[in-house]
Amino acid sequence: LIRRLKVVTETLEGYTDEDDVIEQAKRDIEHLAEAVGSDWLIQHKNKDVRLLVACALADVLRIYAPDPPYGEETSVAAIRLF
């Protein structure tokens, strides 16, 4: 799981903030963003998993700004994780 999350964070970090890249990124990572925002990952017992999930969530929120792809409950859980 940790190896996979490292790949996810490296991939998300690679997206620049250019408008055309961001729009394509939103389409590319829609399902990934949903998976990273899942409760079982946000509340995982392993601190390294939670750290990588927090990094991935930060990039997802950056890509989707100003409209996060998560509902209020997931957003609150993500903020607590940070």
C-alpha positions in Angstrom: 0.0 0.0 0.0 2.8 2.4 0.9 4.6 1.8 -2.4 1.3 2.5 -4.3 0.7 5.6 -2.4 4.2 6.9 -3.1 3.5 6.4 -6.8 0.2 8.3 -6.4 1.8 11.2 -4.7 4.6 11.4 -7.2 2.1 11.4 -10.0 -0.1 14.1 -8.4 3.0 16.3 -7.7 3.8 16.2 -11.4 0.7 18.1 -12.5 1.5 21.8 -13.0 -0.9 24.7 -12.3 -1.4 25.6 -16.0 -5.1 25.8 -16.9 -5.1 23.2 -19.7 -3.0 20.7 -17.7 -5.3 21.2 -14.6 -8.5 20.5 -16.7 -7.0 17.3 -18.1 -5.8 16.4 -14.6 -9.3 16.7 -13.2 -10.5 14.2 -15.7 -7.6 11.9 -15.3 -7.7 11.7 -11.5 -11.4 11.7 -10.8 -11.5 8.1 -9.5 -8.1 8.5 -7.8 -9.3 11.5 -5.9 -12.3 9.6 -4.7 -10.2 6.7 -3.5 -7.6 8.9 -1.7 -10.5 10.6 0.1 -11.9 7.4 1.5 -12.4 7.0 5.2 -10.3 3.9 5.5 -7.2 5.6 4.1 -7.7 8.9 6.0 -8.1 7.0 9.3 -5.6 4.3 8.6 -3.6 3.0 11.6 -0.2 3.3 9.9 1.2 6.8 10.3 3.2 6.5 7.0 0.0 5.7 5.1 -1.7 8.7 6.7 1.2 10.9 5.8 1.2 9.8 2.1 -2.6 10.2 2.0 -2.3 13.7 3.4 0.3 14.6 0.7 -2.0 13.1 -2.0 -5.0 15.0 -0.6 -3.1 18.3 -0.6 -2.3 17.8 -4.3 -5.9 16.8 -5.1 -7.2 19.9 -3.4 -4.6 22.0 -5.2 -5.7 20.5 -8.6 -9.4 21.0 -7.9 -9.1 24.4 -6.3 -11.3 26.3 -5.6 -14.0 23.6 -5.8 -12.9 20.5 -3.8 -14.1 17.1 -5.1 -15.2 16.1 -1.6 -18.3 16.6 0.5 -18.2 18.3 3.8 -17.6 15.1 5.8 -14.5 14.1 3.8 -13.2 17.7 3.8 -13.4 17.9 7.6 -11.7 14.5 7.9 -8.9 15.7 5.5 -8.4 18.9 7.5 -8.1 16.9 10.7 -5.5 14.7 9.0 -3.4 17.7 8.1 
